[in-house]
Amino acid sequence: MGDTPEHTATPVGEPSLDEQVALYQREFQDLDPQVEKVMSALSRLSRRMNVAYGRQTAALGISNAEWEVLKALVLSGAPYRMGPSELAKQLGLTPAAMTHRIDRMTAEGLVTRERDESNRVRVIVELTEEGRSKWLEAMRSASVFEEDLLQDLRAEERGVLGDMLTRLLDRVERLQSRG
């Protein structure tokens, strides 16, 4: 991996990955140090990325939760509309939590909520121009962060890493679907 040192600075009070693995092994001798180092690195990376993304969305005046709704609507394709129950299911929220989130986002001008003309019982949540603009700004900001994060990896390393992480994610999702 590039020319970066294997051990990088960690936040004050947090042990390096190798130190953490050694501490775990002291208490649990059956621990596989390679597995633990990979899992600990993924966990730390995820936490730090969530903090970075949170700062980016906050700078845009939206929360990570609102970003998730904007993303779901954009990924649904033009005209960027979904029902609240469909959104709730996709985001793993209760209907009440989704309603609360949509209420906030409607007040902020990020989405509209209208009755479906073809089925007056059904409500449709639609992305506004302001919501799409916030989504695009967030994507631009995230792209810069992500490029910087991966700058020490060559293109082929990025591809291999992406493939390996996808395999891990597929396995986790299969295991979780079994309940």
C-alpha positions in Angstrom: 0.0 0.0 0.0 1.7 3.2 -1.1 4.5 4.7 0.8 2.7 5.3 4.1 3.9 3.9 7.4 2.1 0.9 8.7 1.3 2.6 12.0 -0.4 5.9 12.0 -1.3 8.3 14.7 -4.4 7.5 16.7 -6.5 9.8 18.8 -5.1 10.5 22.3 -6.0 7.7 24.6 -6.7 5.2 21.9 -4.2 2.4 21.4 -2.8 1.6 18.0 -4.4 -1.4 16.3 -1.4 -3.6 17.2 -1.6 -2.5 20.8 -5.4 -3.1 20.9 -4.9 -6.6 19.5 -2.2 -7.3 22.1 -4.5 -6.1 24.9 -7.3 -8.3 23.7 -5.0 -11.3 23.4 -3.9 -10.7 27.0 -7.5 -11.3 28.1 -8.6 -13.7 25.4 -5.8 -16.0 24.3 -7.9 -17.8 21.6 -8.1 -14.5 19.6 -6.9 -14.7 16.0 -4.8 -11.5 15.8 -5.2 -11.1 12.0 -9.0 -11.3 12.2 -9.1 -8.9 15.2 -6.8 -6.4 13.4 -9.0 -6.4 10.3 -12.2 -6.1 12.3 -10.8 -3.3 14.5 -9.5 -1.4 11.5 -12.9 -1.7 9.8 -14.7 -0.5 12.9 -12.4 2.5 13.5 -12.6 3.4 9.8 -16.3 3.3 9.8 -16.6 5.4 13.0 -14.2 8.0 11.6 -15.9 8.1 8.2 -19.3 8.6 9.9 -17.8 11.6 11.9 -16.4 13.1 8.7 -19.7 12.6 6.8 -21.6 14.0 9.7 -19.5 17.2 9.6 -20.0 17.5 5.9 -23.8 17.2 6.1 -23.9 19.5 9.1 -22.0 22.1 7.1 -24.8 21.9 4.5 -27.5 22.3 7.2 -28.8 18.7 7.0 -28.4 15.7 9.3 -27.0 12.2 8.3 -30.6 11.0 8.7 -31.9 13.5 6.3 -29.0 12.7 3.9 -30.2 9.0 3.9 -33.7 10.1 2.9 -32.4 12.3 0.1 -30.1 9.5 -1.1 -33.0 7.0 -1.2 -35.2 9.4 -3.2 -32.4 10.1 -5.7 -31.5 6.4 -6.1 -35.2 5.7 -6.8 -34.7 7.6 -10.1 -36.6 10.5 -11.6 -39.1 11.8 -10.6 -37.5 11.0 -7.2 -40.7 9.9 -5.5 -41.5 7.2 -2.9 -44.2 6.3 -0.4 -43.3 6.9 3.3 -43.7 3.2 4.1 -41.4 2.3 1.3 -38.8 4.8 2.6 -39.2 3.6 6.2 -38.7 0.0 5.2 -35.6 0.8 3.0 -34.1 2.9 5.8 -35.0 0.5 8.6 -37.2 3.0 10.4 -40.6 2.7 12.1 -43.5 4.5 10.3 -43.6 7.0 13.2 -39.9 7.8 12.9 -40.2 8.2 9.1 -43.2 10.5 9.5 -41.2 12.7 12.0 -38.2 12.8 9.6 -40.5 13.7 6.6 -42.2 16.4 8.7 -38.8 18.0 9.4 -37.6 17.7 5.9 -40.9 19.2 4.5 -40.5 22.2 6.8 -36.9 22.6 5.6 -38.0 22.5 1.9 -36.1 19.3 1.1 -39.1 17.2 0.2 -42.8 17.6 -0.4 -45.5 15.3 0.8 -48.6 15.1 -1.4 -51.6 12.7 -1.9 -51.1 10.3 -4.8 -53.6 11.4 -7.5 -54.2 7.9 -8.6 -54.9 6.6 -5.0 -56.0 9.4 -2.6 -55.2 7.2 0.4 -51.6 6.9 -0.6 -49.1 9.7 0.2 -46.0 10.4 -2.0 -42.8 12.0 -0.7 -40.9 13.8 -3.5 -37.5 15.4 -3.6 -37.5 19.2 -4.1 -35.0 21.2 -6.1 -33.5 22.3 -2.7 -33.3 18.7 -1.6 -31.6 17.6 -4.8 -29.2 20.6 -4.5 -28.2 19.5 -1.0 -27.7 15.9 -2.2 -25.4 17.1 -5.0 -23.4 19.3 -2.6 -23.0 16.4 -0.2 -21.9 14.1 -3.0 -19.3 16.6 -4.1 -18.0 17.0 -0.6 -17.9 13.3 0.0 -16.1 12.6 -3.3 -13.3 14.9 -2.3 -13.0 13.3 1.1 -13.2 9.8 -0.4 -10.5 10.5 -3.0 -8.3 11.9 -0.3 -8.9 8.9 1.9 -7.9 6.5 -0.9 -5.0 8.6 -2.3 -2.3 6.2 -1.1 -3.8 3.2 -3.0 -3.1 2.5 -6.6 -6.1 1.9 -8.9 -5.6 -1.9 -8.8 -5.4 -1.8 -5.0 -8.6 0.1 -4.8 -10.2 -2.5 -7.1 -9.0 -5.4 -4.9 -10.0 -3.6 -1.7 -13.5 -2.9 -3.1 -13.9 -6.6 -4.1 -12.7 -7.8 -0.7 -15.0 -5.5 1.2 -17.9 -6.4 -1.0 -17.3 -10.1 -0.3 -17.3 -9.3 3.5 -20.4 -7.3 3.2 -22.2 -10.0 1.2 -21.3 -12.5 3.9 -22.5 -10.3 6.7 -25.8 -9.7 4.9 -26.3 -13.4 4.2 -25.6 -14.2 7.9 -27.9 -11.5 9.1 -30.7 -12.6 6.7 -30.8 -16.0 8.4 -31.8 -14.2 11.6 
